[in-house]
């Protein structure tokens, strides 16, 4: 209907104005010196080579050699210089720029404030004038210069910022690109004297990490907004797979605040949005007690920055349907609620909310909060876990501790460039860094390079020497692979190894390239490598949910933790698609297929958000290891143990990966158990069990196999083992059994929910790409 509605005169004028308006692109970074100006100038040079009329004005190179080099022959429009507190300032020369009327202007410091006599007080207003005149602008900003971030940055780092832009400024931009940089790289630039005059407290390692995480999370939030808008325009329902949205269902009761707090903790640790809903009968007025609980819950929701909504509900039996429908409409990924206290007969007589949800829900997890208050009075509110005992500097190390320290000292440094998709520029950046190191006199070689025919990438090889690949005979053919032995014999200081997730040719020493990398590191050789976020093992299911494609080559998450530095290469989806159309990623005969499958706009936006959030979590973990008091993801609970019950179904890997991610976020031990009926195990089942055990071990968990004579004993065995480990959270999959199977063999899920009320229970939904959730 909207498509056929006649536009108003105002709408027509606005559309015409947008046609003439210039484009705005913003490079954002955590701090000054992260490389924003460098990348802006490089883009300016690229545009000039394409025949675009580009000029620069009020650009500050800070006398950094690599930035000065990028200025090259770009035309400079002289800026207006003036002094403020003894520091030279540069204003845009608006008259000169408007008279020159270029296609694109490159300008630094979006948050800059102009001199008093300037026509407009801020650079942002100057830029808006340029855009209205059809002049495109590429500019830079630091994350702490956004008003929504300034106060948080001050609170966390003590840094006061006087020049800022409104919080919604980035919404004006046609494209925003994050320039990610690790604290190690920034401190190295500082020691080399390439950072100019900086705020004295800014360049502490902890502060750099905090600002980096702020930039990653700010970008992730902005990308999520664009993803939500895109999915709404496409008419897509249900969760995207890139982010979590937690829905807490509460009653006006004393335990309502407990559920809200638990929901907040889950949302924090999973970087998700928090929503709270209460279903109330409009025909029955609230009691004084319920009204008081309602008031306290609303106040708590405001405090934890959640969204509260009250929904009318006449019949309790309609609650499951109402809750599922609400979850569908709001793209919920997990529903949090309390355990049912009904007996079997009460469930039959009054109806079971839990059973109603299990019948209707698809692709959404159900989380039941432990009723620990009745069991042993244990605190529900999050607290910090007990730290490992610190023996102090006079403690004599054991032989194992000594060996571990020696191995760590001898090991080479490991850096990983990670991106959201192929073609973002990981290999390109790796090669540039290799050449930069070479210029500093460091012995760098190329151990394995995959250019995929990209000329821009080939051009960056520069002076780097390449170690020839080895030839491996396989089924009558000669196949090429990275020559591990040649690298070890050559023994350089640094080796560049592309595509960390690669599976080696059969007959190679190691099955996977990351295993080769570990050998190289243990030999004392530093490694710089590349990978895409979709290759991270624990994200395998999320990536399939986003793209519909199961990624076969994966890297265990511990490889990222092993890395001394992990750096994101960020590119906006439209820019990446443009590269694709120009043949800069794949051969031209593959472009249309790629743009209609993996490289669809929705996929790229979601993968970008996934990469931003994953790296933000990695930064947070590293900051926590430095004993930072406050985490962006909130505190973890005192001591957690995660227990995962699996079958041999296709959903088993999903459960194991979910168990790992939860355990890792909560600093918890975790176990996986499979219960087999009878000791005579068919060969196909035995192979399946071995696959699940291998995945669990690769992710750092403990796998156990138990046998039973009867199917109905499986739930009891799982419960007994979970209790033996003092599990605080049990994870099981949504039952795939038919009604008659459940009647004959019993429902494991229902049995666990009835007898595990003293622990949290997470029921992980099966993922069906064709069904978001049943809405009725």
N, C-alpha and C positions, 0 to 999 in steps of 0.2 A: 504493500500500500504506500509506504514512504517513497518508493521509487517513482510513483505516478503523481505525487503531490507537487503542485506548482510552487516554485521558489518565490519567496518574497523579494521585492526590490533590494532590500538590505542584504539578503543572502546572495543575490546575483552580484551586487557590488563587491561583497567580501570575496567571492570566488574569483572575480576579475582581478582584484587587488593581489590575491595569492599567486596568480599567474605571473605577475610582474615582480613580486617580492623576491629578494635575494635569499640564498640558502645560508643557514647558520650551522656551523659544525664546531663542537667544543671538545677539546682535549682536556681530560680531567686526570689529576694525579694526587697522590697522598701528600706530597710536599714539593717545594721548589727543588729543582735538581733531579726530578724523576725522569726528565726527558721529554716533556710536553712540547717545549719550543723546538727541540731537535726534530721531533716527528712532524710538527706543523710545517717547518721549513722544508723537510724532505717531501711532504705532500705538495707544497708549493712548487718545488722543482719538478715534480712529476707532472703537475698540471701545466706548467710552462712548456714542457716537452710535448704535451698534447696540443699545443697551440692556444691555450687559455691565457688571457691577459691578467697576470698576477703582479701585485705590488706588496711591499711590506711597509709598515709604519708602527712606531712605538714597540719595536721588538727588542728584547733584552737578551743578549747572548751570554751575559755574565762572564765574558772572555773565556768560555769553555771552547777548547780547540775544535772538538767534533761538531759543536753547534755553529761556530764561525764558518767552518768548512761548508755547512749546508746552506749558508746565505748565498754563497756563490755569486752569480750574476743577476740575482733577483733585484728588480728596480726598487729603490728605497724612496719613499716620500718622507722628507724630513719632518720629524715630530717637533712639538713645542716643548722646550726644556725649561724647567723651573726647579727651585729648591724647596724642600720641606724637611725641617729639623736636620739640616746639614746633608741631606741625601737628595741626589738629583732625581727628578721625576720626569716622565715623558707623557704628554697629552697627545691625542690624535690631532693632526692638522686637518680639521674637517673641511675648511674651505678648499684646501689643496686637493684633498681626496675627492670631493664632489666635482671639482673642476676637471680632475684627471679621469674620473669615471671609469675605473678598471672593472673587470668582471669579478675579480676576487681580491680581497684585502686580508693579509695575515697580520694579526695584532695580538700582543701578549696581554696578560693580566686583566681578565674580564671584570674583576672586582675593583679595579683602580678607580680612585676618586680624583676628579679634575681640579685644577686651580680655581680659586674663587671667582675670577673674572670670566671663566669659560661660559659659553652659552648654556651648556647642560652640565649638571653637577657630577655625573658618573659616566664611565666608559660604556656601561650597558645602554644608557640612553643614546650615546653617540652611535653605537652599533645598530640600534633600532632605526635610526635615521638612515644609515647606509643601506640597511635591508629594504626599507621603504622605497629607496631610490633604485632598487634592483641590483645593488652591489652585494655579492655574497661575501661572507666573513668567516674566517677560520680563526679561532681564538683559544686561549688556555685559562685554566683555573685550578686552584688547589681545593681539595674536598672541604677543608675547614673554613673556606671562604663562603660556603653556602650557609645562610642564616639558620637553617634547620639543624646544621651540624656544628656550628661555631661554639655553642654553649656546651655541648657534649665533649667536644675536643678540649675546651678549656678545663672542664671538670676532670677529664682523664689525664691530660698532659700538663696543665697549668699554663698553656699558651694562650695569650690574649690577642685577638684579631680585631683590628679597627675597620678594615675595609672589607665589606661583604656585599653579597647580592641576595635578593629575595630567594626564599627556599624553592619557589616554583620556576626559577630561571631556566633550568635545564629543559623544562617543558616547551620553551620557545625554540629549542634547537631541532633541526631536521635530523641531526646525527650527533651522538655523544660517544666518544671512545675513551676508555680507561687506559692510561699508561701505567701498568703495574711495574713495581720495582721492589726488590728485596732490601731489607735494612743493610745486609752485608754489602750489596753493590753501592748503596748510598754512602756508607761509611768509607768505602774504598775511594769513592770520588772525592769525599771530603778530605781524606788524608793526602790525595794527589793535588789538592789545592784548586779543585775545579768547581767549588760550590759558592764562591763569593761570600758576602756577609749574611750569616743566617742567625735566626733567633737562638740565643745561647742554650736554651733548654730543649730545642727542637730535635737536635741530632743525638739524642740518647737512644740506644738500641730499642728500649721498651717503648718509647714514644713513637719511634718510626714504625714499629709493628702495630701499635694502636691506630695510628693514622692510616696505615695501609689497610687494616681491617675495616675501618670506617669507610674508606673509598670503595672497597669491594662490596660491602653491604649496601652502601648508597646506590651503587650501580645495579646491584641485584634487585633492589626495590623498584628502581626505575624501569628495569627490563621487565619485571613482573607486571607492572602497570601496562606496558605496551603489549605484553602477552595476553593479559586479560581482555584488553580492548580488541586485539586481533581475534581471539576466540569468540568473543561476543558478536563481532561482525560476521564471522563465519558460521554462527549458529551452533557452536560446539558446546556441549554440556559436559559436566564432570571435571575431575582434577586433570591438570595438564601433565603431571608427572615430574615437573621441574621443581615444585615447591609444595610445602605442606600447609594445610588449613585445618586447624583443630577445632572441633565443635564439642563443647561441654554441655551435657544435658543435666540440669539441676532442678531440684524441688526447693521450695522455701522451707528448709529444714536445717538443723544445726550442722549437718555434714555437707551442705551446699558449698560452703567456703573451702572445705577440704578438696572437693572436686575441682573448683576453680583454680586453686593453687597448684594442684597436680597438672591440670590442663595447661597452666602457665609454664610450668617447668618443662613439659613435653614440647610446647610451642617454642620456647626459648632454645632448647637443645636441638630442635629440628629446624630452627630458623623459620618457623611458620607463623601464620596469622592465628589469632585466638578469638573465637566466637563463643558466646554463652547464650543458651536458650532455656526458657522455662515455659512449660505448658500449664495453663491455668483454666479452670472451668469458669467462664464469665457469668454463669448463673449462680455461683456460690461466692459470697463475699469472703475475703481473707480474714482469718482469725487475727487477734492482736499479735499472737506469737509469730504467725506466718508473715504478717505485715512487717514486723521487726526484722525477721530474717531476710525478707525481700530488700529492705533498705540497706542492710549490711552487705548483701551480695552485690547490689548495684554500686555501692561505694568501693568494694573490693575490685570489681570489674574495671572501674575507672582507674584505680591505682595500678593495676597490672596492664593497662592499655589494651583491654579487650573491647569487644562490641557485644552489647546485651540486647536481647529482644524477648518480649513476652508474647506467646502464641496462644490464642483461645483454643480450648479443647473440651468438648462436652463429654465424650465417652473415653474412658481409659483404654478400651480395646482399640481405639483408633490411633493411639499414640505411636506405635511402630510405623504406620503408614505416614502419619504427619511428619515424624522425625526423618524418615527416608526422603520424603519429598523435599523437605527443607534442606537436607544435605545435598541433594541433586542440584537444586537451584543455586546453592552457594559454593559449589565446587569443593566440598569437604573431602578430606583424605582420611580423617580419623575421627570417630565419635568416642568421646570419653564420658563414662557414666559409672555409677556405683554398681556393685554386685547385687543381684536379686536376693532377697531374704525369704522368698516364698518357698513353701514346701511343694512337693510334687502335686499334692491334691489341691493346694491353693492355685497353682499354675493352671490346672485343668478347670477349676471352678471360676476363677477371676480372669484368666487369660494371662499369658506370659509375654511381657514386653520384649525380653531377650529372644525368645523363640520367634516372635513376630519379626524382629529385626533380621535374624538369621535367614528367615525365609525370603525376605525382600531385597536385602542389600547386596550390591555387587561393586567390586573395585574400591571399597571403602573399608578400612580396618575398624574393628571394635575394640576399645580398651576399657577394661573393667578395673576400677581402682580398688586396691586391697582394703579390706575392713580390718585394719590392724588395731584400731582403737579398742575393739571388743576382745581381741585376742590377748594382747599383752601391753596395751597402752603405748606402743611405739609411736614416736613422732612422725607425722606425715609431712610436715613442712621441710623443704630442702635444707640440708646442712652439708658442710664440706666433709669429704671423706678423710679418714685418718691418714696422715702422711707417713711415709716410710720412716722408720726410726733413724735419726741423724746422730751418728756416733762422734761427730766432731773431727777436727784435723788430726788428732792423735791416735785415731783408730788404725790399727795395723790391718792392711788389706789382706784378704785371703788369696791363695794362689789363683783361684778362679777370677777374683776381682782384678788382680794384677794382670792376668792374661787378657781380660776383656779391655782394660785400659790401654795395654800395649797395642792390641789389635786396632783399637779406635785411632790411636796416634799414627799408626803405620798406614791406615787406610787412606786412599785418595779421596779428594773432595768430590761430591756428587751434586750436579745441578740439573734440574729438569724444566724444560719449557713446555707448558701445557696450554692447549687451546680447546675451543668448543667444537671445532670441525676441521677437516682438511682444508688447506689453503689459507689459513689465517696468518701465516708467516713465521711459524715456529722454526723451521729449518733455515729460513732466510736469516732470522735473528741469531740462531746458533752459529751460523757461518760468519756473520759480522763480528760476533764476540770472539770467535776463534782467531780472526785476522787482527782484532784489537790486541789480543793477548800475544800474538806473534810479534807485533810491533814493539811490545814491551820486553821482548827478548825471551819469552816463554816458549818452550818446545811443544808445539801443538801439531797434531796430525789428524787427518780424517780417517776414522776407522770404518765407517759405513755411511754412505750418503745416498738418499733417494730423492732425486730432483723431480721425478715424474714428468720429465720433459719441460719443466718450467724454466724459461730463459732467465727471468729475474733471479731465480735461485742459483742457477749455474754461474751467473755473473759474480755472485758473492764468494765463490770458492777462492778467488784471489790468489794469494801466495801459499795457500795451504797445500801440503803434500798429502797424497791419498795412498793408503795402504791397499794394494790390490786384493781383490776377493779371492777366496779359495774355490777350487773346483771340486764338487762332490758328485760321484757317480751314483745315480739312483734310477733303477728300472731301465737301464740302457741309455739313459740321458745324462748329460753333464750339467749340473745345476750350480749356480753361484751362491755363495754365502759369505758372511763376514769372516775374515781369517783371524780367529782369536789368538792362535799361537804366534802369528806374525806380529800382532799388536804387543803381546807380552815380550817377544824377543826385541822388538824395536824400542820398547820401554820409554815412551815419551813422558813429558810431564802431564800433558792433557790430551785426551782423545775425544773426538766428536763422534757420537754414535746415534744415528737417526732411528726413529720408530722403535721405541722401547718395547712395544707390545708384540712385535713380530715373532711368529713361530718359525724356528729354524728348519732348514731342509732335513729330512730324515737322513741319518748317518752322521749328523753333526755331534760334537761332544755334548752339548746341552740342548734340551728341547726348546727352550725359549731364549730370546735375546737378553731379557733382563737377568737371566742366570749367567750369561756371558759377562754382562756388566758387573755383576757382583764379583766375579773372578778378577776382572780388570781392577776394580777398586781395591780388592784385597791384596793385589800386587803393588799397591802404592801409587797407582796411576789415577789421576783425576778424570772424571767423565762428565761431559755435557751431553744431554740427550733430549729427546722430544717425544710427546705422546698427546693424544686427544682424550678429553674427559670421558668419552664413551667407552674407552678401553679400561677404565678403572673397575676392578672386579665387583666391588660392592654396589656399583651403580648400574650393573648390567640389566637389571629388571626395569629400573627407571628409564633407561635409554630405550629399551624395547617398548615401554608404554608410550614414550614420546614419539618415536619414529616408526614403530611397527616392525623394526628390524632387529634381529638378535645378533649382537656383536660376538663373534667367535673367539677373537684374539683379545685376551685380557691380561692385565698386570695386577698382581696382588697389592692391596692397599699399603702393605708394609714397605713397598718400594718408595712410595712418596714420603713416608716417615723416615726412611733411610737417607733421603736426600737432605743435603745441607741447605739447599735453596730450591724453592719451587716458584716459578714466575709465570704469570698468565700473559698470553698474547691475545689481546681483545680486539675484535673487529665487529662492527655492526652488520646485521644480516643483509641489508641492502647492498653494502659495499662488497660483501662476500659474494653475493649473487651476481653483482656487476663483474667481479673478477672472473666468475664462472662463465658468464656470457662472452667475455673477451678471450676465453680459451687459456686463461692463466692458471687454472687449477687442473682441469681434465682436457683431453683432446676434444675438439669441437664436435665430433660425432657422438660424444657421450654427454654433452651439455644438457640437452633437453630432458634426457632420462633422469639425470641427477637433480635438475631443478624441479622435477615433478615427483621426486621421491625423497631422498635424504635431505636435499637442500631446499625443501619447501620452507616458506617464510615462518610458519608456525613452529616447525622443527628447529630451525636455527635460533629463533628467539628463546625457545625453551632450553635448548642445549647451552646457549650463552648464559642463561640464568643459572643453570645447574653448575656450570664451570665457576661462575662468580661465587656462588654459595659454598661450593666445595673448597675452593681455595681460601675463602674467608674463614671457614672452619679450621683449615690447616694452619692458618696464621694464628687463630685463637688457641689451638692446641700447643703451638710453639711458645706463645706468650705464657700459657699456663705452666709450661715446663720451666719458665723463668721465675716462677713463684709470684705471678701477678695476682693481686688480691681479687680484682673484679673481672669477670668474664662477660662478654657480650651475650653469651648464651646462658647466663645464670649459673648458680652453683649446682653441683651435683649432689646426690643424696649420700648419706654416710657410707654405706657399703652395699653394693648391689651384686647380685649373682643372677645371671640370665640363663634360663633353661629352655631349650627349643625341642619340641617334639615333632618328628617328621615321619612321613610315609614315603613310599617310593614313587609317589605321583610326580608329575611335571612341575608341581608347585614347590617341591622340596628345596631346590636351590634358592628360590625366592625367600623362603623362611630362614635358611641358613644365612643368607646375605643380610636379611633384616636383623637377625640376631647379632651378627657381627657389628653392624652399624650402631645399634642401640648400645651394645656392650662397650664399644670404643668410645662413644660419646659420654658414657656414664662411668668410665674407668673401671669396668666390671669384668669379673671372670665369667666365662660363658661355656655352656655345654650343649651338645646336640645328641639326642637319643632316637634310635629307631628300634621298634619292637617287632620281631619276626615271629609269625606263628609256625611252630614246629622247627626242628633242627635240620630237616632235609630241605636245604635252600636251592631252588632252581638256579641254573647258571645265569640266566638273564637278570634275576633279582640280585644275585651275588655281585654281578658286575655293577648294577645300579647302586648297591650299598657302598661298594668301593669308590664309586664316583663321588658320592655324598661325603664319605669320609675324607677323601682327598681334598675336596673343596673346603671342608671344615678346618682341616689341618693347615691348608694354605693360608687361610684367613686368621689362623692363630687360636682356634677353638679346640675343644676336646670332644671327640666322637665316641659314643658307646653303642654297643649292640646288645640287646636283651632278647631272650626267647620266651615264648609263652605257648601253652597248649590250647588256649581258647582266646578268641578275639575279644570277648568281653572283659578279659583281664588286662588288656593293653592300657586302658586309662588308669587303672590302679597302679600298674608298674611305673608309668610315667609320673604319677603323683608321688609315689613313694620315693623315687629317685630325686625328684625336685625338692622334696622335703629334706632328704638326706644331705643335699648340697645347700640347704637353707636358702633356697632360691627366693628372690624378691619379685621376680617377674617371669612368667611362663608364657611362651609364644607357641601357638599352634595355628594350623591352617583352617580355613573355612571348609567344613565337611563337604565332600563330593559324593557321599553315599546317597543312594535312592531311599525313598521312604521305607521300603520293605527291608533294605539292608540295615537301616537304623533300627527297625523294629526287631530284626532277627539277631543282629550283632551288638546293638546298643550304640549310642552316639557318644564318641569320645569327648567331643567339645562340650556337650551338655553335662557329662559326668565331671569333667574338669571344672566347669563353672560352678557346679554344685558343691564340690569338695575342695576347691582351692580359693575360697573367699578370703583367706588370710594373706594372699599374694596378689599382685597385679597380674591380670591375664590379658594378653593381646591376641586377638583373633585376626590373622592376616588374610585379607580377601584374595581370592583368585583373581587374576587380571585377565579380562576378556576385552581385547581392543575394539570389539564390535558392540559391546554393551557397557555403557558407563555405569548404570545402576538401574534397577527396576523401579520405575516411578508409577505409583498407582493412585 
